């Protein structure tokens, strides 16, 4: 018969989608699911995502200005905005906050300089501990 702790761990393993082999769990790599809104990310991944967003945004802006009538290039903004919003939501999850936290003006600075919640919260395991 299984103990309650083993059943709880098994349920958490199934819920978070990790594959368990022995005592080790699958680690979360950077940019494993960049367009997903589930899970948590570290501040390093958030900063890199922001840099990617700014560089790509500037590229799209300059390219659309160089080629007159290049309004179709702004279609590239849709996946880019989805990407940065998804990364922001996952960083909010690291603090145990919902996506509405992104509306606060100071939240982006806090998401860059602050540590997330320690241990498991309702959005998943700590990405720092799983590396």
C-alpha positions as MATLAB code, in Angstrom:
seq = 'XXXXXXXXXXXXXXXXXXXXXXXXXXXXXXXXXXXXXXXXXXXXXXXXXXXXXXXXXXXXXXXXXXXXXXXXXXXXXXXXXXXXXXXXXXXXXXXXXXXXXXXXXXXXXXXXXXXXXXXXXXXXXXXXXXX';
ca = [
       0.000    0.000    0.000;
       1.210    3.508   -0.833;
       1.628    6.123    1.833;
      -0.131    9.463    1.560;
       3.144   11.257    0.846;
       3.938    9.003   -2.103;
       0.453    9.459   -3.526;
       0.718   13.237   -3.105;
       4.093   13.319   -4.899;
       2.735   11.094   -7.671;
      -0.265   13.390   -8.105;
       1.980   16.490   -8.206;
       4.229   14.746  -10.739;
       1.276   14.039  -12.992;
      -0.197   17.512  -12.510;
       2.953   19.445  -13.414;
       3.813   17.149  -16.312;
       7.232   16.059  -15.109;
       8.573   12.639  -15.863;
       9.999   10.892  -12.853;
      12.814    8.368  -13.114;
      13.990    7.109   -9.780;
      14.581   10.098   -7.502;
      15.440   12.648  -10.186;
      12.919   14.791  -12.011;
      13.158   16.355  -15.456;
      14.729   19.802  -15.185;
      13.175   22.927  -16.673;
      15.390   24.395  -19.378;
      15.284   28.035  -20.371;
      12.766   28.831  -23.088;
      11.282   25.345  -22.921;
       7.755   26.677  -23.571;
       8.115   30.393  -24.446;
       4.515   30.876  -25.661;
       2.834   28.993  -22.811;
       1.180   30.746  -19.868;
       1.739   27.842  -17.446;
       4.561   27.497  -14.982;
       7.210   29.781  -13.564;
      10.439   31.307  -14.885;
      13.488   32.889  -13.279;
      14.447   36.543  -13.607;
      17.318   35.635  -15.955;
      14.906   34.185  -18.501;
      12.634   37.216  -18.095;
      15.496   39.663  -18.740;
      16.645   37.705  -21.811;
      13.038   37.640  -23.045;
      12.781   41.411  -22.631;
      16.018   41.951  -24.579;
      14.765   39.638  -27.360;
      11.485   41.582  -27.413;
      13.166   44.994  -27.673;
      15.622   43.922  -30.394;
      12.915   42.209  -32.460;
      10.531   45.139  -31.999;
      13.173   47.596  -33.195;
      13.983   45.354  -36.169;
      10.317   45.194  -37.186;
       9.952   48.956  -36.717;
      13.042   49.820  -38.801;
      12.199   47.269  -41.491;
       8.663   48.582  -41.850;
       9.993   52.140  -42.207;
      12.567   51.146  -44.838;
      10.025   49.389  -47.034;
       7.160   51.769  -47.636;
       3.882   49.917  -47.598;
       5.356   47.309  -45.253;
       2.410   47.332  -42.876;
       2.221   43.557  -43.194;
       5.440   43.387  -41.197;
       3.459   44.440  -38.154;
       1.816   41.012  -38.305;
       5.098   39.874  -36.809;
       4.143   41.861  -33.729;
       1.325   39.458  -32.841;
       3.545   36.494  -31.887;
       6.089   38.895  -30.396;
       3.499   40.443  -28.063;
       2.172   36.962  -27.208;
       5.743   35.913  -26.337;
       6.496   38.830  -24.008;
       3.079   38.627  -22.341;
       3.460   34.872  -21.733;
       6.922   35.384  -20.255;
       5.611   38.184  -18.027;
       2.737   36.029  -16.801;
       5.112   33.173  -15.955;
       7.354   35.588  -14.066;
       4.305   36.821  -12.128;
       3.550   33.185  -11.317;
       7.006   32.962   -9.730;
       5.789   35.518   -7.169;
       2.468   33.732   -6.693;
       0.612   36.551   -8.495;
      -1.886   36.382  -11.354;
      -1.432   38.042  -14.746;
      -3.273   41.183  -13.619;
      -0.122   42.024  -11.628;
       1.443   43.077  -14.956;
      -0.813   46.154  -14.984;
       1.025   47.716  -12.033;
       3.646   50.237  -13.143;
       6.480   49.055  -10.897;
       5.999   45.321  -11.375;
       8.521   44.935  -14.215;
      11.322   46.337  -12.072;
      10.363   44.019   -9.216;
      10.220   41.043  -11.572;
      13.794   41.738  -12.660;
      15.445   42.368   -9.288;
      13.456   40.235   -6.829;
      13.561   36.544   -6.028;
      10.441   34.468   -6.568;
       8.600   32.378   -4.002;
      10.635   29.602   -2.479;
       9.385   26.067   -2.963;
       6.237   25.045   -4.765;
       3.380   27.526   -5.122;
       0.016   27.120   -6.856;
       1.626   27.763  -10.272;
       4.315   25.108  -10.100;
       7.701   24.184   -8.692;
      10.424   26.750   -8.137;
      12.469   27.033  -11.362;
      15.597   27.840   -9.383;
      15.419   24.650   -7.356;
      14.694   22.400  -10.334;
      17.981   23.242  -12.087;
];
